[in-house]
Amino acid sequence: MVRKTFIIDTNILLHDPDAIIKFHNNDVVIPLAVLEELDGMKRFSDELGKNARHVLRYIDGLKNAHPGQLAQGVSIENDILVKVQMDTKFADREAFPFSLDRSAHKIVFSAFKLKEQGVPVSLISKDFIVRVKAEAVGIESQDYINLRFSYENIYKGYRKLDMSKKNLDLFYKDGVLPIDLPDLYPNEYCLISSKEQSSAVCKYNSQNKQLEPLLKLPRDIWGVHPLNIEQKCALDLLLRDDIKLVTLMGPAGTGKTLLALAVGLKKIFDDGNHKKILVSRPIVPLGKDIGYLPGSKEEKLYHWMQPIYDNLEFLCESTGSANSAETQKWIMESKKIEMEAVTYIRGRTLPNMYIIIDEAQNLTPHEVKTIISRAGQGTKVVLTGDPTQIDNPYLDKDSNALTYTVGRFKEHPIYGHIFLDRTERSELAALATEML
């Protein structure tokens, strides 16, 4: 196989700080402009700053271990040759149509000069415009294909199965139904039905290789009851203490955050299963965190967390309480529900908590790893979001944290997932989701 040279854009290293070691049996070139951009971001306190520091430390380690060799190339694991390309002679750029007053153009120019030297080069960038400009000057370019799963082929968490009425009768009689389907995932839900119009909703137990009934739901959970089969399955996942990680995916108005919060309130205030609810959302997709906004941390968070407060207010009203405002005030004053920015979860240990990460599609795979790895004993983590509604300019439906988590965890028994596709917020919201 012919070795190839890959030039890595800054956004790749911010997205995956270990990207350098994933281009097996090839050469990796890092332009000086990329290092300068990383140096400018290393002071950030968020995940981007952390990743920038990680990459700079790694390259500094290579430099110290191989003095004076980075420009010629240093061999590392996986038969990879890493080079740092110093600025090429900008005066010699007659055939290059873009000005070099921008880092992005300098990175493209680095690839352009290598191509002129006959090097088989490809520019790897998550920036679509950079890829277009590269191809405009004859340079092969592509997106980063690691840390991604196909959203179009995403695991839904449930399926329909046709069965004989005899099997359905056995399920109702015995409460379980042995089944041998190799493509069923742990905790996958099944709507089994027969030609005689009999049906049942059940969950697959991968250890016993059988379909089992759902948990018996209370009349309502903080005023909420399931409005469709997917919501019923989602509540079943959320209520099970043996399932430590749950992802709820779907368009706006399908009830993802509301269901997660309702079960959290039940687990904390009714059952006492966890000591606290921690609710978090990505504050700023890229760049500066809330530390740059005026006011106390609570004041900074309030508007970002407004959708959570809206759901909490709805739940308090749904309980039938005579004074829902007092109920909401009592919940907040109990100190058993905490609102936190994703930025500040890193470094904490979170035992015996019920954690909700809303809008998780705006996180990178490395950010969600940081969050989930904070979970201590007795903690349950719930990720909610819609991969078709992404604010981060360097993420898409396939590379965001939510899609990636589903792809990576679907074979593990402590994980469950449901894709909710029916909007129940209102008739207008459902029509808007379908038509607009």
C-alpha positions in Angstrom: 0.0 0.0 0.0 1.4 3.4 -1.0 2.1 5.8 1.9 0.2 9.0 1.8 0.7 12.4 3.4 -2.1 13.9 5.5 -2.1 17.5 6.5 -4.3 18.0 9.6 -6.3 21.2 10.2 -6.6 22.7 13.6 -10.2 21.8 14.0 -9.4 18.1 13.7 -7.0 18.3 16.7 -9.5 20.2 18.7 -12.2 17.6 17.9 -9.9 14.6 18.6 -6.6 15.5 20.3 -5.4 11.9 19.6 -6.0 12.2 15.8 -2.2 12.2 15.1 -1.8 8.6 16.1 -4.8 7.4 14.0 -3.3 7.7 10.5 -1.7 4.3 10.4 1.1 3.6 8.0 1.1 7.2 6.6 2.8 10.5 7.1 1.2 13.3 9.2 2.1 16.9 8.5 1.2 19.6 11.0 1.7 23.1 9.5 3.2 25.8 11.8 0.0 27.8 11.4 -1.9 24.9 13.1 0.5 25.1 16.1 0.0 28.9 16.3 -3.8 28.5 16.4 -3.5 25.8 19.1 -1.2 28.1 21.1 -3.8 30.9 20.9 -6.5 28.5 22.3 -4.5 26.8 25.1 -5.6 29.4 27.6 -9.3 28.6 27.3 -10.7 26.8 30.3 -13.1 24.7 28.3 -12.7 21.4 26.4 -11.1 23.2 23.4 -8.4 24.7 25.6 -7.8 21.3 27.2 -7.5 19.6 23.8 -5.1 22.3 22.5 -2.9 21.9 25.5 -2.9 18.1 25.1 -1.7 18.3 21.5 0.9 20.9 22.2 2.3 18.8 25.1 2.4 15.8 22.8 4.3 17.6 20.1 6.6 19.1 22.6 7.4 15.6 23.9 8.3 14.5 20.4 10.5 17.6 20.0 12.4 16.9 23.3 12.8 13.2 22.5 14.0 13.8 19.0 15.9 17.2 19.0 16.0 18.9 15.6 14.1 16.1 13.8 10.5 17.3 13.7 11.0 19.1 10.4 12.3 16.0 8.8 9.9 13.6 10.5 9.7 11.5 13.7 8.5 7.9 13.6 5.9 7.1 16.2 3.5 4.2 16.9 1.4 2.6 14.2 4.2 3.2 11.6 3.4 6.9 11.4 5.9 9.6 10.5 5.0 13.0 12.1 6.4 16.2 10.6 6.0 19.9 11.6 6.1 22.0 8.4 7.6 25.4 8.9 6.2 28.3 6.9 7.0 27.7 3.2 8.4 30.6 1.2 5.3 32.7 0.7 6.9 34.7 -2.0 6.9 31.6 -4.2 3.1 31.4 -4.6 2.4 32.6 -8.1 -0.1 29.7 -8.8 -1.8 29.9 -5.4 -4.9 32.2 -5.7 -5.6 32.9 -2.0 -4.0 35.6 0.2 -1.9 34.3 3.1 -3.3 36.6 5.7 -5.4 33.9 7.2 -4.4 30.7 9.0 -6.8 28.6 6.9 -5.1 29.8 3.7 -1.7 29.0 5.1 -2.8 25.5 5.9 -4.1 25.0 2.3 -0.9 26.5 1.0 1.1 24.0 2.9 -0.7 21.2 1.2 -0.4 23.0 -2.2 3.4 23.2 -1.9 3.7 19.5 -1.0 1.5 18.6 -4.0 3.8 20.7 -6.3 6.7 18.6 -5.0 4.9 15.5 -6.2 3.9 14.3 -2.7 0.5 12.4 -2.6 -1.2 14.7 -0.1 -4.7 15.0 1.4 -5.9 17.8 3.6 -8.1 16.7 6.5 -10.4 19.4 7.9 -13.9 19.6 9.4 -14.3 23.0 7.8 -16.3 22.6 4.6 -15.0 25.9 3.2 -11.4 24.9 3.7 -12.1 21.6 1.9 -13.7 23.5 -1.0 -10.8 25.9 -1.3 -8.3 23.0 -1.2 -10.1 21.2 -4.0 -10.2 24.4 -6.0 -6.4 24.3 -6.2 -6.3 20.6 -7.0 -5.7 19.2 -3.5 -7.6 16.2 -2.3 -9.5 16.9 0.9 -11.8 15.1 3.2 -13.6 15.2 6.5 -12.3 13.3 9.6 -13.8 9.9 9.5 -12.9 8.7 13.0 -15.2 9.3 16.0 -18.4 9.1 13.9 -21.3 6.8 13.2 -24.0 7.1 10.5 -27.1 9.0 11.8 -29.1 7.7 8.9 -28.5 4.1 10.0 -28.7 4.9 13.7 -29.8 2.2 16.2 -33.4 3.2 17.2 -33.7 1.2 20.4 -36.9 -0.6 19.4 -38.3 -2.6 16.5 -41.4 -4.4 15.4 -41.4 -8.3 15.3 -44.1 -10.5 13.7 -44.8 -13.6 15.7 -47.3 -16.4 15.9 -50.2 -16.1 18.3 -48.9 -19.1 20.1 -45.7 -17.2 21.0 -47.7 -14.2 22.1 -49.9 -16.4 24.3 -46.7 -18.0 25.8 -45.4 -14.5 26.6 -48.6 -13.5 28.4 -48.8 -16.9 30.2 -45.1 -17.1 31.3 -44.2 -13.4 31.5 -41.2 -14.1 29.3 -40.5 -15.4 25.8 -37.1 -17.1 24.9 -35.9 -15.7 21.6 -32.8 -16.3 19.5 -32.2 -13.3 17.2 -28.4 -12.6 16.9 -29.0 -8.9 15.8 -31.0 -7.9 18.9 -29.1 -5.6 21.2 -29.2 -5.5 25.0 -32.2 -3.6 26.4 -33.8 -3.3 22.9 -37.5 -2.9 22.9 -39.8 -4.9 20.7 -43.4 -4.5 19.6 -44.4 -8.1 19.0 -47.6 -8.7 17.1 -49.5 -11.5 15.3 -51.8 -11.7 12.4 -54.7 -12.1 14.8 -54.1 -8.5 16.0 -52.5 -9.6 19.3 -49.6 -7.5 20.4 -47.3 -6.7 23.3 -44.4 -4.4 24.1 -41.4 -6.0 25.7 -37.6 -5.6 26.4 -34.8 -7.9 25.3 -32.7 -9.4 28.1 -29.4 -10.2 26.5 -28.1 -12.3 29.4 -31.1 -14.6 29.5 -31.8 -14.3 25.8 -35.5 -13.7 26.3 -38.1 -11.0 25.9 -39.4 -9.6 29.2 -42.3 -7.3 30.1 -41.8 -3.6 30.9 -41.9 -2.3 34.4 -45.3 -1.6 35.8 -45.7 2.2 35.6 -47.4 4.2 38.3 -50.5 6.1 37.3 -48.3 9.1 36.4 -44.8 10.3 37.2 -45.0 13.8 38.5 -48.1 14.4 36.4 -46.6 12.8 33.3 -47.8 9.6 31.6 -46.6 8.1 28.3 -48.5 9.3 25.1 -47.0 6.7 22.7 -45.0 3.4 22.7 -41.7 5.2 22.4 -42.3 7.3 25.5 -43.4 4.2 27.4 -40.1 2.5 26.5 -38.2 5.6 27.4 -39.8 5.8 30.8 -39.0 2.1 31.3 -35.3 2.7 30.6 -35.2 5.8 32.8 -36.8 4.0 35.8 -34.4 0.9 35.7 -31.6 1.3 38.2 -29.5 -1.3 36.5 -29.3 0.7 33.3 -26.7 3.4 34.1 -26.5 5.2 30.8 -29.6 6.2 28.7 -29.7 8.2 25.5 -33.0 9.8 24.2 -32.9 11.1 20.7 -35.5 12.8 18.5 -36.9 16.0 17.2 -38.2 18.9 19.3 -41.4 18.3 21.2 -41.0 14.5 21.6 -40.7 14.7 25.3 -37.0 13.8 25.8 -36.1 16.3 28.5 -39.5 16.3 30.1 -39.5 12.5 30.6 -35.9 12.6 31.9 -36.6 15.3 34.4 -39.9 13.8 35.6 -38.2 10.5 36.4 -35.3 12.3 38.0 -37.7 14.1 40.4 -39.4 10.8 41.2 -36.0 9.1 41.9 -34.9 12.0 44.2 -38.0 13.2 46.0 -40.3 10.1 45.9 -37.9 7.1 46.0 -34.7 8.6 47.4 -32.6 6.5 45.0 -30.1 9.3 44.3 -29.0 12.2 46.4 -29.2 14.9 43.7 -30.2 15.7 40.1 -27.5 17.4 38.1 -28.8 19.1 34.9 -26.4 20.5 32.4 -26.3 21.8 28.8 -23.5 22.9 26.5 -23.2 26.6 27.1 -21.2 27.8 24.1 -20.5 25.5 21.1 -17.0 26.9 20.5 -14.8 29.5 22.1 -15.3 31.3 25.4 -17.3 29.8 28.2 -19.8 31.5 30.6 -16.9 33.0 32.6 -16.9 35.8 30.1 -20.6 36.7 30.7 -21.5 39.3 33.4 -23.0 38.3 36.8 -22.8 35.4 39.2 -22.6 31.8 37.9 -26.3 31.3 38.7 -27.2 34.5 36.8 -25.1 33.4 33.8 -26.7 30.0 33.7 -30.3 31.1 34.2 -31.0 32.0 30.5 -29.1 29.0 29.1 -31.1 26.8 31.4 -34.5 28.4 30.7 -35.8 25.3 28.8 -35.1 23.2 32.0 -36.9 25.7 34.2 -39.8 25.6 31.7 -40.0 21.8 32.0 -39.8 22.0 35.7 -42.6 24.5 35.9 -44.8 22.3 33.6 -44.1 19.3 35.9 -45.0 21.2 39.0 -48.3 22.3 37.4 -49.0 18.8 36.2 -48.8 17.3 39.7 -52.1 19.1 40.5 -50.5 21.2 43.3 -52.6 24.1 44.4 -49.5 26.4 44.2 -47.1 25.1 41.5 -44.8 28.2 42.0 -44.3 27.2 45.7 -43.6 23.6 44.7 -41.0 24.8 42.2 -39.5 27.1 44.8 -39.4 24.2 47.4 -37.6 22.0 44.8 -34.9 24.5 44.1 -34.4 25.4 47.8 -34.0 21.7 48.7 -30.6 21.9 47.1 -31.4 18.5 45.5 -31.4 19.8 41.9 -28.3 21.5 40.6 -27.8 23.4 37.3 -24.3 23.3 36.0 -22.4 24.2 32.8 -20.8 21.3 31.0 -17.5 23.2 31.2 -17.4 22.8 35.0 -18.3 19.1 35.2 -14.8 18.2 34.1 -12.6 17.2 37.1 -15.6 16.4 39.4 -16.5 13.0 40.8 -20.3 12.6 40.8 -21.4 9.6 43.0 -25.1 8.6 43.5 -26.5 11.3 41.2 -29.0 11.4 38.4 -27.4 13.4 35.6 -29.2 14.9 32.7 -27.2 16.3 29.8 -29.5 18.2 27.5 -28.7 19.2 23.9 -25.9 16.6 24.0 -25.7 16.8 20.1 -23.6 20.0 20.6 -20.9 18.1 22.4 -17.9 16.4 20.8 -17.1 12.7 21.5 -14.2 13.7 23.7 -16.5 16.1 25.7 -19.1 13.4 26.4 -16.3 11.0 27.4 -15.2 13.5 30.0 -18.8 13.8 31.3 -19.6 10.1 31.5 -16.3 9.3 33.1 -17.2 11.6 36.0 -20.0 9.2 37.0 -19.4 7.6 40.4 -21.0 4.6 42.1 -24.8 4.7 41.9 -24.9 7.4 39.3 -27.2 7.3 36.2 -26.5 9.5 33.2 -29.1 10.5 30.7 -28.2 12.2 27.4 -30.9 13.9 25.4 -30.8 15.8 22.1 -31.5 16.0 18.3 -28.6 15.4 16.0 -30.4 17.4 13.2 -30.2 20.5 15.4 -26.5 21.2 15.8 -25.0 24.7 16.7 -21.4 23.6 16.7 -19.9 24.5 13.3 -17.5 21.5 13.3 -20.0 18.8 14.2 -22.6 17.1 12.1 -25.3 14.4 12.4 -22.6 11.7 12.3 -19.8 13.1 14.4 -21.6 14.6 17.4 -21.4 13.1 20.9 -25.0 11.8 20.9 -24.7 9.8 17.7 -21.3 8.6 18.7 -22.5 7.4 22.1 -25.3 5.4 20.6 -22.9 3.7 18.2 -20.3 2.9 20.8 -22.6 1.7 23.7 -25.4 -0.2 22.0 -23.9 -3.6 22.7 -23.5 -3.1 26.5 -26.1 -4.3 29.0 -25.9 -1.2 31.2 -26.9 1.1 28.4 -30.3 1.8 26.7 -31.5 4.0 23.9 -34.8 5.2 22.4 -35.4 7.3 19.3 -38.6 9.3 19.8 -40.1 10.4 16.5 -43.6 11.5 17.5 -44.0 15.2 18.5 -46.4 15.4 21.4 -45.9 19.1 22.4 -48.9 20.3 20.4 -50.7 19.8 17.1 -49.0 22.9 15.7 -45.5 21.7 16.9 -46.1 18.3 15.3 -47.1 19.9 12.0 -44.2 22.2 12.0 -41.8 19.3 12.6 -43.3 17.5 9.6 -43.7 20.4 7.2 -40.9 22.9 7.8 
